[in-house]
């Protein structure tokens, strides 16, 4: 059995992958976070010691996670920080054979802290182009509204997305806590973003029930659902998601870390797959949760009882659900298929 597990992990590590739900600042490696914390010592509660940092990233609930997340956001104080963080995220992705990622960026969190908006855009775009040129990692942006910051943040995020519109921007999202942050209030901003050609990808049904998923679909025009963990509690919603082929961005370890599920064995990913839903596997805020995309695929493989063929099918789901053009989807799917075939030939 141990050899089988090791074989699965080796297969996952080498497999070409796409990731659709992963946060920009939330992907900052412990090394980067510790360096920034040391740089801003005396002005932050984030520890610079890696061991203390691991304890700091232990969450009691979703609200505590948001509190810690925002303290890390506060470490990003100039455009150089933004560029270094972004390129570092791409380096971590390259090590995992992630070929394509839609990175959720919350520009409002940086611009309201004084980073000029044009400098912010130039920093992420410079890192994006360098990552593709030097690492072979294609990055695209989802600009998301931090829901806890209210409608002022929505207005500013819409302005940044629509007036400055960096070349890598493909979608418009909504993150942060769901409890006490009704989705319908953000309709005007999503309407504007969709009219400008951006895809709608709000978080929903993570720490609240299926009703927020319905709001995301009916009011915000969601084309994919961030998390959607609670969707399985509503059979009509499950039917709708399956009929309309609306993908779910599933992040198992994240849901455990923020206490959305009490035990990993309780995660509803099996119910989602058994219902025929389009499930993608993602890492969310990987260093904060002590995970990465390879680990999330291993967790999903165990929960779903998958072999290499099943794991490759999950990887294809992410490509299908991405906002890549059809030619690029065919190329990446072809890479996955060729990898699987080659693995079978040498196994």
C-alpha positions in Angstrom: 0.0 0.0 0.0 2.8 2.4 0.9 4.4 1.9 -2.5 1.1 2.6 -4.2 0.7 5.9 -2.2 4.2 6.9 -3.2 3.5 6.0 -6.8 0.4 8.2 -6.7 2.3 11.1 -5.2 5.0 10.8 -7.8 2.4 10.7 -10.5 0.8 13.9 -9.2 4.1 15.7 -8.8 5.0 15.2 -12.4 1.5 15.8 -13.9 0.9 19.0 -15.8 -1.8 21.0 -13.9 -4.0 24.0 -13.9 -5.2 25.8 -10.7 -8.3 28.0 -10.6 -8.7 28.9 -6.9 -5.6 30.2 -5.3 -5.0 33.6 -3.7 -2.2 36.0 -4.4 -1.2 37.1 -0.9 -2.4 33.8 0.5 0.2 32.0 -1.6 3.2 33.9 -0.1 5.7 31.3 1.0 6.7 31.2 4.7 10.2 32.4 3.6 8.6 35.5 1.9 6.3 36.2 4.8 9.1 35.8 7.4 11.3 38.2 5.4 8.5 40.8 5.2 7.7 40.4 8.9 11.4 40.9 9.8 11.5 44.0 7.5 8.5 45.5 9.2 9.4 44.3 12.8 7.7 46.4 15.4 4.9 47.3 13.0 3.3 43.9 12.6 2.2 41.0 14.8 3.2 38.5 12.2 6.2 36.5 13.5 9.4 36.4 11.5 10.5 33.1 13.0 9.3 30.2 10.7 8.4 27.9 13.7 6.3 30.7 15.3 4.8 31.5 11.9 3.5 27.9 11.6 1.7 28.3 14.9 0.4 31.7 13.8 -1.1 30.0 10.8 -3.3 27.7 13.0 -6.8 28.9 12.8 -9.7 28.5 15.3 -12.4 29.3 12.7 -13.1 31.1 9.5 -13.2 34.6 11.2 -9.8 34.0 12.7 -8.4 33.0 9.4 -9.6 36.3 7.9 -8.0 38.2 10.7 -4.6 36.4 10.2 -4.9 36.7 6.4 -5.4 40.5 6.6 -2.3 40.8 8.9 -0.2 39.2 6.2 -1.8 41.5 3.5 -0.6 44.4 5.7 3.0 43.3 5.1 2.7 44.1 1.4 3.6 47.8 1.4 5.2 48.8 -1.9 5.3 47.7 -5.6 8.6 45.9 -5.1 6.9 43.7 -2.4 4.1 43.0 -4.9 6.4 42.0 -7.7 8.5 39.8 -5.5 5.5 38.1 -4.0 3.9 37.4 -7.4 7.1 36.0 -9.0 7.7 33.9 -5.9 4.2 32.4 -6.2 5.0 31.5 -9.8 8.2 29.8 -8.7 6.4 27.7 -6.3 3.9 26.8 -9.0 6.6 25.8 -11.5 8.1 23.4 -8.9 4.7 21.7 -8.9 4.3 21.5 -12.7 1.5 23.9 -12.6 1.3 25.2 -16.2 -1.6 27.6 -15.8 -3.2 29.4 -12.9 -5.9 32.0 -12.4 -4.6 33.8 -9.4 -7.2 35.7 -7.2 -5.8 39.2 -6.6 -7.3 41.7 -4.2 -5.9 45.0 -5.4 -8.1 47.1 -3.0 -6.1 45.7 -0.1 -2.9 47.1 -1.5 -4.1 50.4 -3.0 -5.9 51.4 0.2 -2.6 50.9 2.0 -1.0 53.4 -0.2 0.5 51.5 -3.1 -0.3 53.5 -6.2 -2.8 51.7 -8.5 -0.7 52.0 -11.7 2.4 50.8 -9.8 0.5 47.8 -8.5 -0.7 46.8 -12.0 2.8 47.2 -13.4 4.2 45.0 -10.7 1.8 42.1 -11.2 2.1 42.3 -15.0 5.9 42.4 -14.9 5.9 39.3 -12.7 3.3 37.6 -14.9 5.3 38.1 -18.1 8.6 37.1 -16.4 6.9 33.9 -15.0 5.7 32.9 -18.5 9.0 33.7 -20.1 11.4 32.3 -17.5 9.3 29.6 -15.7 6.8 28.4 -18.3 3.9 29.3 -15.9 1.0 31.1 -17.5 -0.8 33.4 -15.0 -4.1 35.2 -15.3 -5.8 37.4 -12.8 -9.2 37.3 -11.0 -9.7 40.7 -9.3 -11.9 40.1 -6.2 -13.9 42.3 -3.9 -13.0 41.8 -0.2 -16.5 41.4 1.0 -15.7 42.4 4.6 -14.7 45.9 3.4 -18.1 46.7 2.0 -19.4 48.5 -1.0 -16.5 51.0 -1.0 -14.1 48.1 -1.8 -16.5 46.9 -4.5 -16.5 50.3 -6.2 -12.7 50.6 -6.0 -12.2 47.0 -7.3 -14.5 47.6 -10.2 -12.7 50.8 -11.0 -9.3 49.1 -10.9 -10.5 46.2 -13.0 -12.3 48.3 -15.6 -10.3 51.5 -15.9 -6.8 50.0 -15.6 -7.6 46.5 -16.9 -4.2 44.8 -16.9 -3.6 42.4 -19.8 -3.8 39.3 -17.7 -7.2 40.0 -16.1 -9.9 37.5 -17.0 -12.4 37.4 -14.2 -14.1 39.3 -11.3 -14.7 37.7 -7.9 -15.9 38.1 -4.4 -14.0 36.8 -1.4 -13.8 37.2 2.4 -16.4 36.1 4.9 -19.8 35.1 3.7 -21.6 35.4 7.1 -23.1 38.9 7.3 -22.0 39.8 3.7 -25.0 39.2 1.5 -24.1 38.5 -2.2 -26.9 40.5 -3.8 -25.5 43.9 -2.7 -22.6 43.4 -5.1 -24.8 42.9 -8.2 -24.1 46.4 -9.8 -20.4 45.7 -9.7 -20.7 42.3 -11.2 -23.0 43.6 -13.9 -20.4 46.2 -14.9 -17.6 43.7 -14.9 -19.6 41.1 -17.0 -20.6 43.8 -19.4 -16.9 44.6 -19.9 -16.2 40.9 -20.7 -15.0 39.6 -17.4 -16.1 36.2 -16.1 -18.0 36.0 -12.8 -16.3 33.8 -10.2 -17.6 34.6 -6.6 -16.9 32.6 -3.5 -20.2 31.1 -2.2 -21.5 28.2 -0.1 -18.3 27.9 1.9 -19.1 29.0 5.5 -22.8 29.6 4.7 -25.5 27.4 3.2 -26.6 26.7 -0.4 -28.5 30.0 -0.5 -25.3 32.0 -1.1 -24.6 29.7 -4.1 -28.0 30.4 -5.5 -27.4 34.2 -5.0 -24.1 33.9 -6.8 -25.7 32.2 -9.8 -29.0 34.1 -10.0 -27.8 37.6 -8.9 -24.1 37.7 -9.7 -24.1 35.5 -12.9 -21.5 33.1 -11.5 -19.8 31.0 -14.2 -17.8 29.1 -11.5 -18.3 28.8 -7.8 -15.5 29.4 -5.4 -15.8 26.5 -2.9 -19.5 25.7 -3.0 -18.9 23.2 -0.2 -22.5 23.4 1.1 -24.1 22.9 -2.3 -24.7 19.2 -1.6 -27.3 20.1 1.0 -29.8 21.3 -1.6 -30.7 18.6 -4.2 -32.3 21.2 -6.5 -29.0 23.2 -6.5 -27.0 20.0 -7.2 -29.3 19.3 -10.2 -28.9 22.9 -11.4 -25.1 22.9 -11.1 -24.9 19.6 -13.0 -27.4 20.5 -15.7 -25.6 23.8 -16.4 -22.1 22.4 -16.0 -21.1 25.1 -13.5 -17.8 24.1 -12.0 -16.9 24.0 -8.3 -13.5 25.2 -7.1 -13.0 22.7 -4.3 -10.3 23.2 -1.7 -10.4 20.3 0.8 -7.5 21.2 3.2 -8.7 24.8 3.3 -12.1 23.7 4.4 -10.6 21.7 7.2 -8.3 24.4 8.4 -11.0 27.0 8.6 -13.4 24.5 10.3 -15.9 24.5 7.4 -15.6 20.7 7.8 -14.7 19.0 11.1 -12.8 16.1 9.6 -11.4 15.6 6.1 -13.3 12.4 5.9 -16.5 14.5 6.1 -15.7 16.6 3.1 -18.5 16.5 0.5 -16.2 16.1 -2.5 -17.4 12.5 -2.9 -21.0 13.6 -3.0 -20.2 16.2 -5.6 -18.4 13.7 -7.8 -21.1 11.1 -7.4 -23.7 13.6 -8.4 -21.8 14.3 -11.7 -20.7 17.8 -10.8 -17.7 19.4 -12.5 -15.2 19.4 -9.6 -11.8 21.0 -9.7 -9.1 20.7 -7.1 -7.4 23.7 -5.7 -5.1 24.9 -2.8 -6.7 28.3 -1.9 -4.1 29.8 0.5 -1.5 27.0 0.4 1.3 28.0 2.8 -1.3 29.3 5.4 -2.9 25.9 5.3 0.3 23.8 5.2 -0.5 22.5 1.7 0.1 22.9 -2.0 -1.8 21.8 -5.1 0.1 18.4 -5.3 -1.0 17.7 -1.7 -4.6 18.6 -2.5 -4.6 16.2 -5.4 -3.3 13.5 -3.1 -6.1 14.3 -0.6 -8.7 14.2 -3.3 -7.4 10.9 -4.7 -7.6 9.3 -1.2 -11.1 10.7 -0.5 -12.4 9.5 -4.0 -10.4 6.3 -4.3 -8.7 7.4 -7.5 -5.9 5.8 -9.5 -3.7 7.7 -12.0 -6.5 7.7 -14.6 -8.9 9.2 -12.2 -6.4 11.8 -11.1 -5.7 12.8 -14.7 -9.5 13.2 -15.2 -9.6 15.7 -12.3 -6.7 17.6 -13.9 -8.7 17.7 -17.2 -11.6 19.2 -15.2 -9.5 22.2 -14.2 -8.5 22.8 -17.8 -12.2 22.5 -19.0 -13.3 24.9 -16.2 -10.6 27.5 -16.9 -10.9 30.6 -19.0 -8.2 29.5 -21.4 -9.1 29.7 -25.1 -10.0 26.5 -26.8 -6.7 26.0 -28.5 -4.8 26.4 -25.2 -7.2 24.0 -23.5 -6.5 21.4 -26.2 -2.8 21.8 -25.7 -2.8 21.5 -21.9 -5.3 18.6 -22.0 -3.0 17.0 -24.6 0.0 17.4 -22.2 -2.0 15.6 -19.4 -3.1 12.8 -21.7 0.5 12.3 -23.0 1.8 12.3 -19.4 -0.7 9.7 -18.4 0.1 7.5 -21.4 3.8 7.8 -20.8 3.3 6.9 -17.1 1.3 3.8 -18.0 4.0 2.7 -20.5 6.8 2.9 -17.9 4.9 1.8 -14.8 
